[in-house]
């Protein structure tokens, strides 16, 4: 029997190394953790118009096609979760099960959209450093910032190495993403929702509400974790993912 594939989709503004602990631990499954367009070492189109939930989803389906993978368990964090919703909308047969980490179903509010525009303009002017300075305090649990400085440094360094064109493109994609709330009660595959108890960006209460709207979804709350649960609490996340993957086969 073919090994089940797990496709890990990183968040913004990160790259595939967000999932390094999971890929190292989940050796019983075929793990794919690509860099999205404009992230890490992937091609970074110059125009922000070339970035959307649709183009990210198309890239990932092309990756599955190249690997001759019919369907995969798809695991996305934040932006990665929004891409999971896009895959469920447009390529439902390719998604065997879904893991939604530190994400939400709703679209950006007008205020949030303005915030994306401001951050994109600052990134163009001053580079990835301004993005790191703004986001790192919001991304990590207080306990991580105070007691696990190596994790905080790793997150900051990951942001600093991202190309500005990819950052600006991702901000456009985030800004324009559709509301996925109408999709939730139509999902008919196994779903695991993973939240951090100190996540300022995708608060746990909202994630629990999202899980309740998805028929049969499982919900896991990770203690002492912010928006970066796979890096902040890798052992807890690995255990939750292993249990879920064993159940979905």
Secondary structure, DSSP 8 states (H G I E B T S, - for coil): ----EEEEE--TT--GGGGHHHHHH-TTSEEE----TTSTTS---SSGGG-SHHHHHHHHHHHHHHTT-S-EEEEEETHHHHHHHHHHHH-GGGEEEEEEES--SS---HHHHHHHHHHHHHHHHH-HHHHHHHHHHHHS-HHHHHH-HHHHHHHHHHHHTS-HHHHHHHHHHHHH----GGGGGG--SEEEEEEETT-SSS-HHHHHHHHHHSTT-EEEEETT--S-HHHHSHHHHHHHHHHHHHHH-
